[in-house]
């Protein structure tokens, strides 16, 4: 008889404690999945030096006069460091394609980064702008426009997706996407 009395008690205890154990396991699994994804993405960012290349064509519009700037080409080299700082060196080639004129802007930038919830957030710390070549071919408004667009892009929050071992897709909430690629292997 003592065996029959202990079995129903254990079942009653399991009925009371079981849902709490399942809830705890569910919370731990969810935390591992969501937080683990951010950690894996951050480790992937740190593991390589990243590059991107962007070409923009600029047309005259009703609200802005273009006095000579017809296109820009950006080449970016970017490194994410384990202390959650980053360094980005960008060369922006300003072009007047009708007159075959090019001016190079070199911008060096550093700041802080973090990955949270599948998004990459960059916080601009220091920026240095060095322009080489004859800038008189471009108006002050053209140069200011390029610098403004660069600064706006520097502190964006972007969705980050790992496409494969050597490429990342960064999707902005309102201004398109950018692919970072790497040819180095870790």
TORGU-955602 format. One record per residue (C-alpha): residue in one letter; x, y, z. Coordinates in steps of 0.25 Angstrom, whole numbers, plus 5000, padded with zeros to 4 digits. Example, Ala and Ser with C-alpha at 12.3 -4.5 7.8 and 13.67 -1.06 7.14 Angstrom:
<atoms>
ATOM mardo    u    v    w
ATOM     a 5049 4982 5031
ATOM     s 5055 4996 5029
</atoms>
This chain:
<atoms>
ATOM mardo    u    v    w
ATOM     x 5000 5000 5000
ATOM     x 5011 5010 5003
ATOM     x 5015 5009 4988
ATOM     x 5001 5014 4983
ATOM     x 5000 5026 4992
ATOM     x 5014 5032 4987
ATOM     x 5010 5030 4973
ATOM     x 4998 5040 4973
ATOM     x 5006 5050 4981
ATOM     x 5017 5050 4970
ATOM     x 5007 5052 4959
ATOM     x 5001 5064 4967
ATOM     x 5014 5070 4969
ATOM     x 5018 5068 4954
ATOM     x 5005 5075 4950
ATOM     x 5008 5087 4959
ATOM     x 5023 5088 4955
ATOM     x 5022 5083 4941
ATOM     x 5017 5096 4934
ATOM     x 5027 5105 4941
ATOM     x 5038 5095 4937
ATOM     x 5033 5096 4922
ATOM     x 5032 5111 4923
ATOM     x 5046 5112 4928
ATOM     x 5052 5103 4917
ATOM     x 5044 5111 4907
ATOM     x 5050 5124 4912
ATOM     x 5064 5119 4912
ATOM     x 5062 5114 4898
ATOM     x 5057 5127 4893
ATOM     x 5068 5135 4899
ATOM     x 5078 5125 4894
ATOM     x 5073 5127 4880
ATOM     x 5071 5142 4879
ATOM     x 5083 5146 4887
ATOM     x 5091 5135 4881
ATOM     x 5088 5141 4867
ATOM     x 5093 5154 4871
ATOM     x 5106 5148 4877
ATOM     x 5109 5140 4864
ATOM     x 5106 5152 4855
ATOM     x 5116 5161 4864
ATOM     x 5126 5150 4863
ATOM     x 5125 5149 4848
ATOM     x 5127 5165 4847
ATOM     x 5139 5164 4855
ATOM     x 5145 5153 4848
ATOM     x 5148 5160 4835
ATOM     x 5151 5173 4828
ATOM     x 5139 5178 4820
ATOM     x 5138 5186 4807
ATOM     x 5127 5192 4798
ATOM     x 5126 5200 4786
ATOM     x 5114 5209 4782
ATOM     x 5112 5217 4770
ATOM     x 5102 5229 4770
ATOM     x 5097 5237 4758
ATOM     x 5092 5251 4761
ATOM     x 5082 5258 4752
ATOM     x 5077 5272 4753
ATOM     x 5064 5274 4759
ATOM     x 5054 5285 4762
ATOM     x 5059 5287 4776
ATOM     x 5074 5287 4774
ATOM     x 5083 5292 4763
ATOM     x 5094 5283 4759
ATOM     x 5106 5291 4755
ATOM     x 5115 5280 4751
ATOM     x 5114 5268 4759
ATOM     x 5108 5256 4751
ATOM     x 5112 5244 4759
ATOM     x 5119 5239 4771
ATOM     x 5127 5226 4773
ATOM     x 5129 5221 4788
ATOM     x 5139 5211 4792
ATOM     x 5139 5207 4806
ATOM     x 5148 5199 4815
ATOM     x 5143 5196 4829
ATOM     x 5148 5188 4841
ATOM     x 5139 5184 4853
ATOM     x 5148 5183 4866
ATOM     x 5145 5174 4878
ATOM     x 5144 5186 4887
ATOM     x 5131 5190 4879
ATOM     x 5138 5201 4872
ATOM     x 5140 5202 4857
ATOM     x 5148 5209 4846
ATOM     x 5143 5212 4832
ATOM     x 5152 5219 4821
ATOM     x 5144 5224 4809
ATOM     x 5149 5229 4796
ATOM     x 5138 5237 4789
ATOM     x 5141 5241 4775
ATOM     x 5133 5253 4770
ATOM     x 5131 5252 4755
ATOM     x 5126 5262 4744
ATOM     x 5125 5252 4733
ATOM     x 5122 5262 4722
ATOM     x 5135 5269 4725
ATOM     x 5143 5257 4730
ATOM     x 5146 5264 4743
ATOM     x 5149 5256 4756
ATOM     x 5152 5260 4770
ATOM     x 5155 5250 4781
ATOM     x 5149 5252 4795
ATOM     x 5156 5243 4806
ATOM     x 5148 5242 4819
ATOM     x 5153 5234 4831
ATOM     x 5143 5231 4841
ATOM     x 5143 5224 4855
ATOM     x 5132 5221 4865
ATOM     x 5124 5210 4873
ATOM     x 5116 5199 4868
ATOM     x 5106 5189 4873
ATOM     x 5097 5178 4868
ATOM     x 5084 5176 4875
ATOM     x 5071 5169 4870
ATOM     x 5078 5166 4856
ATOM     x 5081 5181 4854
ATOM     x 5094 5188 4853
ATOM     x 5095 5202 4860
ATOM     x 5107 5211 4857
ATOM     x 5110 5223 4866
ATOM     x 5119 5233 4859
ATOM     x 5131 5237 4868
ATOM     x 5141 5244 4860
ATOM     x 5141 5248 4845
ATOM     x 5153 5254 4836
ATOM     x 5150 5259 4822
ATOM     x 5162 5261 4813
ATOM     x 5159 5266 4799
ATOM     x 5169 5265 4788
ATOM     x 5169 5272 4774
ATOM     x 5163 5285 4769
ATOM     x 5149 5286 4775
ATOM     x 5146 5299 4768
ATOM     x 5140 5290 4757
ATOM     x 5129 5287 4767
ATOM     x 5120 5297 4774
ATOM     x 5120 5298 4789
ATOM     x 5106 5293 4789
ATOM     x 5110 5280 4782
ATOM     x 5121 5278 4792
ATOM     x 5112 5281 4804
ATOM     x 5102 5271 4798
ATOM     x 5112 5260 4797
ATOM     x 5117 5262 4811
ATOM     x 5103 5263 4817
ATOM     x 5098 5250 4810
ATOM     x 5111 5243 4815
ATOM     x 5108 5248 4830
ATOM     x 5094 5244 4829
ATOM     x 5098 5230 4825
ATOM     x 5109 5229 4835
ATOM     x 5099 5228 4847
ATOM     x 5089 5219 4842
ATOM     x 5082 5207 4848
ATOM     x 5082 5195 4838
ATOM     x 5076 5181 4837
ATOM     x 5088 5172 4836
ATOM     x 5087 5159 4829
ATOM     x 5099 5149 4826
ATOM     x 5097 5145 4812
ATOM     x 5109 5135 4812
ATOM     x 5123 5134 4819
ATOM     x 5128 5146 4811
ATOM     x 5117 5156 4809
ATOM     x 5107 5163 4818
ATOM     x 5094 5171 4814
ATOM     x 5091 5184 4821
ATOM     x 5077 5189 4819
ATOM     x 5073 5203 4823
ATOM     x 5059 5206 4828
ATOM     x 5057 5216 4817
ATOM     x 5069 5218 4807
ATOM     x 5072 5204 4801
ATOM     x 5082 5194 4803
ATOM     x 5097 5192 4803
ATOM     x 5106 5179 4802
ATOM     x 5119 5178 4810
ATOM     x 5128 5167 4805
ATOM     x 5141 5161 4809
ATOM     x 5152 5153 4801
ATOM     x 5159 5150 4814
ATOM     x 5157 5136 4821
ATOM     x 5158 5134 4836
</atoms>
